[in-house]
Amino acid sequence: MSLPSSSGIYVSRGVALLLAGLTAALLMVLVALAALYGNCARVQPSQQDSPGVKGTALSPPGGQEQGPPTRTPETAPEPALATTSQDWRPPSGPWDHLRLPPWLVPLHYDLELWPQLRPDDLSMPSLTFTGRVNITVRCTVATSRLLLHSFFLNYKQVEVWGPLALDTRNATIGRVPVDNVWFALDMQYMVLDLGQALHPGSTYELNLGFSGQVLQDTSEGLFLNFYTDQGEHRALIASQMEPTFARNVFPCFDEPALKATFNITIIHHPGYVALSNMPQLGQSERMDVNGSRWTVTTFHTTPRMPTYLVALAICDFDHVSRTERGKEIRVWARKDDIADGNVDFAVNITGPIFSFLEDLFNISYPLPKTDIIALPNFDNRAMENWGLLIFDEVSLLLEPEDELTEKRAMILAVISHEVGHQWFGNLVTMSWWSNIWLNEGFASYFELGIINYFYPKLPRNEIFFFNVLHGVLREDHALESRAVSTEVENFTETSEINELFDIYTYNKGACMARMLDSFLNQHVFINALKSYLEAFSYSNAEQDDLWRHFQMAIDEQNTTHLPTTVKSIMDSWTYQGGFPVVTLNVSTGLMKQEPFYLEKADNRTLANHNNTWIVPIFWMKNGTTQPLVWLDKSSMVFPEMQLSDSDSDWVILNFNVTGYYRVNYDELGWKKLNQQLEKDPKAIPVIHRLQLVSDAFALSKNNYIEIETALDLTKYLAEEDEILVWFEVLVNLINRNVISDVNNYAIYPLLKKYLLKRLNSIWNTYSAIIRENVAALQDNYLALLSLEKFVETACWLGLEDCLQLSKELFRKWMANPETAIPYPIQRVVLCNGIALGSDKEWDFLLSFYINTTEEEEGTHLLQALSCSKEPWILNRFMEYAITVSPSPFNDTNIIEVVAASEVGRYVAKDFLINNWLAVSQRYGPQSLDALVWVLGRTVSTDLQVMELQWFLGNVLEEHQRIAAHAKLQAMKTENLKNKKRIARMAEWLWKNT
């Protein structure tokens, strides 16, 4: 949504009195102006003559209930008067900063919300809610100006009462005049200018009546879901307050350290159930002005918690419940899903997860109940609100017949993450968003422990490598990556806080916790966390508080010794982006560290980063683990790591890959590891065979070692029977760049000959499983993750048995779609079925797609349709996409889908050039990025760039042409780099085939 250009809206007492005496004509003009500003927050003046911006809907503290606090939908809207000058801006002050001034501390909220959702009227173009909140605050600094958060809310009442008597809220108290109310929109503040100052040490109550919009297109604040259940169209309302959306729902002090208790009341249609953080306290009835009856549901008082954990849902879902240690756990979902048993896995596993963490930390879950609700659409996958966990149903529901461990492990991981937050985030909350990784990193790390507890046979280190470490190491590097702990105070927009919920907070944060666990040992690690959680329960903590409790645990024992304090060690990792490359010279024992850069050869940038890390080095020599050493300087000598000339002498750093760094060796070190792999690969644990491949290819791609060094590690693969190691080799060796350049180099026959000779043995193993009983893999989580890439590559290399297997499975499915293609290789089989078939198979798949309703399956089908090797079929596909209306492909850009395929990238290029006007009309100007990507994949010379520029110059605006030119040049440079790298790979393959 767009924000008005002015910085705030100002309503003064003098101007308000002057306006009251103006003529009717002038009032009409002002009303029209108010409507112009209607999309920004505003105050609706009351009819009282007393000074300030006040209303009559809410009683003062101790008064009697007066009925609905704000107008209902049936009430004619009052005109909203907002007087301001377009050029007027508030003077500089605390409203220009992201953090609230420390003048007031919230103690308690009495919050009432009334969303106007009716089950018999779901066609409304927009949905509003009204509400009121009484906020009890303590004044810490004498002030006559109050700031609190508010965004896109309209106000009809703003009152301040106090000071309150210490013993009772029913004592006679005064009203503090409110002279002005205005809004600093940049930082989302509501500002109250008072007629007198508040006194330090006294408590006051803010009474606010407001209204707002329930959103439909995003999961922020209060939002709607429309869905189908039991054959009927239905709707529900749910909330998402984290990180800064509580202010979209009610005026509040919307910072994580400003914890308070909440009494929440929800007014809703009697056909719905209302859920919130706490158990229901009671229900009553309220009648609106039209005589319609509404249910008023009140809830017990919450513990002290931040505003971002306030939660509510209004729905007509069913639920199933279990009791764990005397506390009820309810899982809510569509009635169809409840009847089909799709919530059974979640409801049965959640209680044991709570018990596991209670026992681990020796701290009981403090709330009397837990509700979990599965939303049809939720942008955030899951949210840990205290007492009311909100999930996207894809992350929670499991069909009873789905036996795949992959799906169960995913759901278990998401539930574990959110339950982990009940301790890390809810019980103990970070003081400010700069330390959000304390919430997300530790919750992500404990996912691993919980999965291992329920599935002890799953390899813990390998799962962490694939699910967490692998992805973040690909993204993280010294120049552009942000630190885990970020100074949010320097942000200039509230929206930047939302950007902190990224791979560094989650994955790198989990890596930090795991590395800490490894060098402290688990006993010390858990004891420190227990101490930390107990000390800061219902309160807030900073990173240094956690380090202090780890240091206390270290100081209380004599087994683990560190080179310096925990704070010094961990600050070296959390306050700088990137990670080190640790290089060992096995001839001298010299070890050095340097930051990992993309394209290391750029020496100009290398000089800008002189920081070092304090690096824990767990290591293995000749198959035996060695004592921990520390690299706390840029270089150090470790004589014990020197190797002899013996063929059986080898060393590997970063044992179990618990450290957050990549490892390099000198030429002799790599040679020794190659020799060991070819002689006896099983002497090197699986996790380190993965590590060697991952590190070597990443280092070669970024100029730390030669590509030939990485390729040498693949010579032993005929003896490799772990499919996850094959997966790591194949994603590095046969990626999109290699596939794209098949027509330009003779690498394909060389790769085919080299790899097929080595993968025959493991192919025979897995092809037999696929044919006979793919369910045998249901407990092999990592095999399921690896199988698709493995089968895809075998078929791409032309392995005849792989092609035959794909044909068999596709034809069986085509003859009887009820005969499911094994899920792990479904995408590959569909693609090969189309690539090896004719227009008959293609037409069948298109028809099947048009009749499917599953979004995920639909994506697989569209990708498969683009796998045809026939240019005329692909052209027909794209023509169909831009001419048929309404499109059966929704918003999917079919040109982009086709261009991602091997043959399609050339066909799509010609199609775009010949049909650009129709394509742009169908997909809109925002398809520019896809267009440039499609065209740019084929360029590697200046002449090709010039030809495309000429074409783009005729179809794009000037500012678009400039951006497109820059992208084409960048892609040309990247393509040339890839060609050179692939040429060296081809030369190595020729020598070693």
Buried (B, 14 or more C-beta within 10 A) or exposed (E): EEEBEBBBBBBBBEBBEEBEEEEEEEBEEBEEBBEEBEEBBBBBBBEEEEBBBBBBBBEBBEEEEEEBBBBBBEEEEEBBBBBBEEEEBBEEEBBBBBEBBEBBBBBBBBBBBBBBBBBEEBEBEEBBBBBBBBBBBBBBEEBBBBBBBBBBBBBBBBBBBBBBBEEEBEEEBEBBBBBBBBBBBBBBBBBBBBBEEBEEEBBBBBBBBBBBBBBBEEBBBBBBBEBEBEEEEBBBBBBBBBBBBBBBBBBBBBBBBBBBBBBBBBBBBEEBBBBBBBBBEEEEEBEBEEEBEBBBBBBBEBBBBBBBBBBBBBBBBBBBEBEBEEBBBBBBBBBEBBEBBBBBBBBEBBBBBBBBBBEBBEBEBBBEBBBBBBBBBBEBBBBBBBBBBBBBBBBBBBEEEBEBBBBBBBBBBBBBBBBBBBBBBBBBBBBBBBBBBBBBBBBBBBBBBBBBBBBEEBBBBBBBBBBBBBBBBEEBBBBEBBBBBBEBEEBEEBEBBBEBBBBBBBBBBBBBBBBBBBBBEEEBBBBBBBBBBBBBBBBBBBBEBBBBBBBBBBEEEEEBEBEEBBBBBBBBBBBBBBBBBBBBBBEEBBBBBBBBBEEBEEEEBBEEBEEBBBBBBBBBBBBEEBEBBBBBEBEBEBEEBBBEEEEEBBBBBBBBBBBBBBBBBBEEBBBBBBBBBBEEBEBBBBBBBBBBBBBBBBBBBBBBBBBBBBBBBBBBBBBBEBBBBBBBBBBBBBEEBBBBBBEEBEBBBBBBEBBBEBBEEBBEEBBEBBEEEBEEBBBBBBBBBBBBBBBBBBBBBEBEBBBEBBBBBBBBBBEEEEEEBBBBBBBBBBBBBBBBBEBEBBEBBBEBBEEEEEEEBBBBBBBBBBBBBBBEBBBBBBBBBBEEEEBBBEEBBBBBBBBBBBBBBBBBBEBBBEBBEBBBEBBEEEBBEBBBBBBBBBBBEEEBBEBBBEBBEEBBEEEBBEBBBEBBBEBBEBBEBBBEBBBBBBBBBBEEE
